[in-house]
Structure formats: C-alpha cells, structure tokens
Amino acid sequence: MSDKKEKIVAIKGMNDILPADAPLWELFENTAESVLKSYGYQKIVTPIVEETGLFARAIGAVTDIVEKEMYSFTDSMNGDQLTLRPEGTAGVVRAVVEHNMAYDGPKRLWYKGPMFRHERPQRGRYRQFFQFGAEAIGFSGPDIDAELIMLCRRLWDDLGLDEIRLELNSIGNAEERQRHRADLIAYFEANIDVLDAEAKRRLHANPLRILDTKNPAMQDLVNAAPKLLDYLGEESLAHFNGLKQILDANNVQYTVNPRLVRGLDYYNRTVFEWVTDALGAQGTVCAGGRYDPLIETFGGKPTPGIGFAMGIERLIELMKAQGEPAEPSQCDVYMVHQGDEARMKAFILAERIRDAGLDVVLHCATPAGAGSFKSQMKKADGSGAAFAVILGEDEVANGTVAIKALREADAAAQQNTVAFDEAVDYLVDQIVSGHDHDHGHDHEHVHYHP
C-alpha cells in the first residue's frame, strides 16, 4: 500500500498569484498608486476582519452580500460575531469616524487588499479577490465626483486599456428614492406574473435591485419601469448636471444609464460604473458612487463622501487580453562561478553590487549540484539579466572578473575582463547608461546613487 500523502490544494475560488503573473500585478499596482498620488490621495490600511454589524449597517441587511455572500463566524475566544470584509468602504469609513480623521478637513484616501465573498467563482470573479479603492471624505460638490471619474480614466490611459466605457446615473436622495420606490413597487405588482422568483423576493425589500436583473424575460418590463431620474428634485438635478458639465468640458465620454442603481444601501446621488465587453458577462471593472448618509450612520457627524472600488483580477484579465507585456528581467546581474574560492569571491562581489543599487541573482547549488559554466550561463540568460559576471579559477588567480553582455545584438563579442575591485563601477556605468539610451531593455528599477 502506498503511503503517499494526498496533495492539498487551494480552497475553491481562492487563488494563488504565481511569479509568472506577478509582474502584471506589480505594473497595475505601481501605476494605480502613482495615479492616486498625483491627485493627492493618501494610503489607509484597515483590518481584514471587522465586526459583522459593521457590514450589516453599512451595506444593508437586505442585500445579497449580507444575506448570502459574507464569510461570517463566531470568535471562539470571546463569542464576538466577526466577518471577513466583503468590500472596503465600510472599514475605511469606520476608521475615519473612530479616529476623528475628518475633524481638520476633507480627506482623500486610497486602499488595496483582499476582499471575501462566497459566490460562484467565474472568470475574473473569485471568493477571495483583490480591490483597489479610493474614498474622498468631506467633499459635497460634483467636482470631487468628476475628479474620481477622471482619475480612473487616467489610470486606464496609463495602463493602455482602451476597451472600458463609463456609465453614469443619479439615484437622488432618500426622499426622492422613496417616492420612486413606491411607484416602482406598484408597477411591478401590476406585472407580478412577469417577475421571476428572485424579483418577487426583492419586490418589497429592495425593489431597485430588480432593475439590475440579467433575466432576458424581464428586460422589456424593467426598461418600461418608472425611472429614478424623473423623480429627482432641484438639488439632485443640479448636482448631476454639474458633474456632466465637468466631464463634458474634459472630453470624458459617458452614457447615462437610468437602470444603474448599485447594490449597496449607502449610495445616494452619483453612481457610476466602468464596464467592458472584453470579459464576457462579468463586464464591470470599477464601480462607485456617493454615500453622503454613511458616516452619520456610523456615529460620526454628517459628512459627505464618495468613492470607488476596482477589481484587480478583472483588470489583470483585461491587460492580458489587450497584450501582455514582455517578461521583465529578474535582475540586472547574474553571478556565475566555479570552484569554492570563486564562490566566496562571488558572494562578496554580489553584496557590493547590491550596495550600489543593482539587483543581483547569485547562482546557488541545487540537489543536482553546482552546475557547469554552460548550465549556469543558460540560467543567466533566462533570468533576463543585462550582464553575467563570471568567476572561475583563472579570474580568482588574476584578481579579475569576466563580464558578459547578455542583451546586446552582438552579445557574443561583448565580454570584457575587468579588475575585481573595478567591477561594481563598470556594471553601474554600463547599466545606468543602458537605462538612459537603450529603450529596448527595461532597467527602470535601477536606483544607483553615486
């Protein structure tokens, strides 16, 4: 009988991010952070686990997220009811209220990290998924709404994503939604035979969500339903028109979608989604809107707010669909060595090169052994390094190193012998000048400060 242990695999819908995909994630995260910084947003980090009541209060007890999708549990130590966060806004707003962050003026904040929802895994949609989000707290006018939307557009441009379009709507204030809600319920009750089971369940609890149905048999019904835009008062209309004027002046293309309602109870006035047709049915890559009532709901003084969240996995899928960039280099320099004395010298030189700000991979032994020069050079080439530094018995005896260019068209002829103590300066000069002049190879991570 075999005593081989069964392989353990990841939980369904919770995925590993492997080294092959890491460069795309780093590209997205670095670009997003740079764009957010350019608009004056500051990073905030909140816990992955919060009290369950936080999300029930913020998101709404009668929502799919709270009713069916949250990972909630009882703390075995003290009996507290806890939940893995299903979204980021509630935790950020809780932190703003708890730490009195808005007392000295408005705040522009951003966050990133894993969220958790127990839903059916599908392309770009998982049970553990990662979001990038921004929240602007303490701003009441349509200008901040426009800023967040234009921030997203700049991110798409910087990432080279051109298959994303903007849908926009206003859901007004609570009083306007109540009048619309009453008429909407009456309308659906008059057409009860057309509603599916999910719509009937939502009819009196959350009728706005019926407008978001994907059921083809209900499309004509929801298209003819009362439109919330027709119920907006003077202030809500002025806010929405002000937003559209700013977007128009900045050539931001958008479609007003009266069926866009968002699924969370804390939204009011502006709601928006960035959507794509390149990912199948799961077309929303970024969604957000205004949530002016939320901070007061959490015990803070009345303070307006607006934000968005974007699903990183979906955007990574979109980046791949529009052409995955070339594999970036693993390092600047790969150290090749043969013999015990050469290995010791290689360690010393590798540390000196790192001290100068370059990235170095030093060849280390595997169960198969240290490897021949030929096999080591193959690994050096595969690492994406600009140069291989070679140390063997001859180099140790002569106090030198051989430095071979790996990325030049005439690389076969580009091998030079350099004194051991001059190798660092030689490499820095070659790599930094290569960064300045050779646009065919990526050296953006070189950070040498002479």
N, C-alpha and C positions, 0 to 999 in steps of 0.2 A: 504494500500500500504506500502511495506517495505521501510524504509529509510536507509537500509544497504548500505554502500558505496562500490563501486566496488573496488576489490583488484588491486593494482598497481604491475606490475611485471617488471623484468629487461628487457632491450632492447635486442632483438634477437641477439645472438652472443656475448653478453657481460655478463659474468657470475660472480656469487658470489663465493668466496673461503670460504667455511664453516669450522668451527672449526674441524670437523672430518678429513678434508684434510690438515689442517694447519701443522700438524707435518711432513707430507711428503714434503711440500713446504719448511719448515724450514730445514729439513735434506738436501734437494737439495741445497738450497741457502748457508747454512753454509759450506757444503762440497765444493761447487764451489768457494766460497770466500777463503777458506783455500788453495785450489789448486792454485788459481791465485796468492795469496800472496807468496806461496812457489816458484813461478817463478819470483817474483819481480814486479808484476803488481799493479798499484795504482788505486783507485776508482775515477771516474769522474761522476758527475750528471749534465745532461743538461735538458732544458725545454721540456715539453711535446708538447708545441705549438711552431712552428717556422714559418718564412715567407714561403709562398708557393713556391717562386722561389728557395729556398734552395734545395728542393727535385727535382724540375724540372731540375735544373742544375746538381745535383749530380747523380740522378738515371737515368735521360734521359727522355726527353719529350715523346718519342715514346716507352713507356713501359706500361704494364698492370697496374702497380701500379699508375703511374701518370695519365694515361688516364681514368681508371675506378675505382680504389680502394681507392683513398685518401679521407679522410674527410676534405674538404676544405670549408672555409666560409669567409665572409667579416666582419671585425670588425666593429660593429655598431657605435663605438665611433669615429673612425678616417678613416674608409674605407680601412684599410690595408687588404691584402689578406693573410690569415693565414691557417695553416694546422696542424691537429693532426699528430704527427710524425708516418710514416708508417714503419720506420726502424731506427736503432740507429747510424749507421756510419756517416751519413751526419752531424748530430748535434755535434758529437764528433770532427769531422774534423773542422767544423765551429768554435768550441771553441778553438781548437789548434791554428788555424790561428788568430782568434780575440785576443787571449791573448798571442800571440807570445811564445807558450809553447815549441816549438822545437828549439828556438834560442840557448839554452845552452846544446843541445844534444838530442839524441833519447829519446822517452818516451814509456813506457809500461802502457797501461790504460785498465780499465775494467768498465763496466756499467751494470745496470739491470733496468727493469721497463716496463711499459705498452706501447705497440705499437697499432696502429689502422689501419685496412684495411677493406673496405666494400666489402667483398667477401662472398661466400656461406659458412655458418657455417657447419662444419663436425667434425668428431672425431679428437680431438687434434688441431683443426684449427678454430679460432674464430675471431670475428671482433675487440674485444679488447683482445689482447694476450700479454703474458709477455716473454721478452727475456733477456738472459744473453749474454753479448758480450765482446770481447777483441779486442783492437786495438794496434798494435805496429808501432809507427811512427818514421821514420828516419833510418830504417834498410834496406839495399839494397840486402843482400845476401840470399841464400837459407837456411841458418842456422836458421833465425827467422821464416821462413815458417815451417821448421821442428819442431821448439820449440812449436809453436801454435798447431800443429797437435798432438805432444806428450803430451802437456798439456791436450788436450781433452781425449786422451787415458787414462791418469792418472785419470781423473775425472770419466770416465766410470768404471775403476777398483775400485776406492774408493766407488762408488755407487753400485757396484756389478752388473753392466749391461754388459752382455756378448753377446747380440744379435745385436751389432752395428758393421758395417763394413765401411771401408774407401774407397771412390772413388776419384780419383785424375786425373787432367789434366792440361795442359798448354794451354792458349789461346794466347800466344805470345804478341807482341807489336802491336801498331796501324797499322803500315805499313804492317806487316805480316797478320793481320786480314783483311786489305783492299784487298790484293791480293786474299786471301781465299774467301772473301765476293763476289768479282766479279765472281769468278768461281762457287761459290755456287748458286748465282742468275741465272747464265747461265744454270746450271744443273737443277734447279727447273723449270725454264722457259721451258726447253725442256721436262719436265714431268708435265706440268701445269694441265693436266687432272686428275692427282692423288691427287693434293693438295686440302685440304678442305678449307672452306671459311676463317677460321682463318689464315691458312698458306698463302693464297693468300693476305690477308690483311697485313701480316707481310713481304711479299716477298721482297719489296724494302725498307721498313722502318727498319726492324730488322730481317734479314733472319737467323741469328744464332739461334734465338728462335724457328724456325721451327724444328731444330734438337732435341728440347726438347719435341716434341709433344707426347701425350699419345694415339693418334688415331691409333688403330690397323691396319687400312687400309693403313697407311703411313709408317709403320715400315720398310718394305723392301726398300722403297725409301730412307729413311734417313740413313739406315745402309750402303747403297752403295754411299752416298754423299761424296764429297771431304772432307778429314779430315784435320782439322787445324794443327794437329801435323806434317803433311807433309810439311807445309809452314813455319815452324819455322826456323829462322836464327841461326847463331853460338852462339850468346849470350843467346838467349832464350833457346836453347837446353842445353847449359852448365848449366844454372840456374836450369832447370828441372832435368837434370841428377844429379846435385849436391844435390838437395832435395832428390831424390830417394836413393842416396848413404847413406845419413844420416839416412833415415828411415830404409833402409836395415840393416845398422850397429846396429840399436837399435831394430831390430826384430819387426818393425811395419808392419803389413800386410796391403796391399792395392791392389786395382785394377785400372789400367789406363783405364779411360772411355773417349774415344775421343768425345763422344756426350755431355759431361758435359761442359756447357758453362756459366752457371749463367745468371740471368736475368737483371743485372744492368750494365749500360754502363761504369761505372768507373773501372771495373775489367781489369787486364792485367796479363800475365804470369800465376802464380799458381792459380788454383781454386780447391776447394775440398768440398766434402760433406760426412758426416757420416749418413748412412742410415740403416734402419731396416725393416724387413719383418713382424714384430710383430704388426704393427699398421695399416695394410691394405694399401690402396693406398697412404696415406699420410706418406711415409716412411722416409723422410728427417728430422732428429732431430737437425742437426747442419750443417751450410754451411758457406763458407767464401772464401777468396782469396786475392790476391794482387791488390792494387789500386794506383799504383805509380803516375798516372796523376792527381789524385783528388785534392790534396792540392793546386797545381798551379791553377787549375780551380776555386778555392775559393779565389784566390788573394794572396796566400802565395808563398814563393819561392819554387822551385822544391824540393820536399821531398818525398821519397818513403814511402809506408805504406802497411800494411796487417792486416787483422782481420777476425773474425768470429762472428756469432750470433747463439744462440741455443734457440729453442722454449721450454720454461719451461713446458707448458701444455703437450706437446708430451712426454717429458722425464718423467713427473709425471705419465702419462698413461703407459709408459714402466716400470717404477718402480712398479706400481700396478700389471702389467701383470706378472712380474717376482717374485712376492711375496711381498705383503705389509707388512712392519714391524709391530710388536706388538704395540698396542696403548701405547704411552708413558704416564708417570704419569703427572697428572695435577699439583701436588705439592708434597712436601716432608712430610708435616704435615697437618692434618685436625683437626681443633679445634671443639670439641663437648662440649656443655654447656647447663645447665638447670637452670633457675632462673635468676632474674635481677642482683643479686650481682655476680653470676658466669659469666654472660655475660660481665660485666665490667672487671672482672679479666681476662677473655679470650681475650678481646681486648688488655689489657696491655701486656699479655704474648705473644700474636701473634706478636706484634710490636718488642718485644725483640728478638724473634726467627728470624724475618726478618733481624734485625740488625746484627745477627750472620751469615747471608748469606744464609739462607734456605728459601724455598718457602712455604707459608702457605695459606690455604684456611680456613677462619673462617665462620662457619655456620651462616647464616642470615635468618631472618624470611621471609616467603612468604605470599601471601594472605590467605593461609590455616593455618597459624600460625607458631610458632617457631619450632614445630616438637618434637616428643618424642625422648628419647635416642635411641630407636630401629631404628627409621626412620633416625636419624642423623648418626648412625653408618653405615647404609646401604649406605648413601651418601658418608661417609668417605671411605668405601671400594671401591665404584665405582670411586672415584677420582684418584685412583692409588697411593695414599699416602703410604709412608712406615710406618707411625705411626699415630694413633689417640691420641690426647691429650684430656682428659675428665675432665670437671669441673662441679661438682654438689654441692648441699648444704653441704654434708659431707666434700668434698675436701676444700671448702671455709672455713668451720669451723676449719679444721685441718691444714690449710696452706699448702696443698699438691695438687698434680695433679695425675691422673691415666694416664699412658702412655701404650697404647696397640699396639703391633707389628701387622701389617696387612698383611705382605708379607711372613712371615716365615711359613714353613710347619707345625710347631706346634704352630701356632699363638694363638690357644685357651688358651695355657698355658703361653703365653708371655704377661702378663700385670703386670706392676710394679707401685708401689706408690713411688713418688719422691717429695721431698720438692719443693714448688712453685719456690723458688729462685735458685734451682739447676736444674730445668727442661731444661733450654737452654743448659747448658753444657752436660747434659745427652743425649739430642737429637743430638747435634753436634757430640759427641763421637760415638753414635750408627750409625748415617747416614754416617759420613765420613769413619768410619771403614767398614761399609757395602759397600761403594763405592770401597774400596780397595780390599775387599775379596769376596763379593757376586756378581758374574758375572751374576746372574740370574735376577738382577733388575737394572734398569738404573738410576744411580744417577749422570750422567755426568754434570748436571747443578749446582751441589753444589759448591759454591765458598767461603767457610768459610776461613777467615784469622784470626787465633787466635792472 
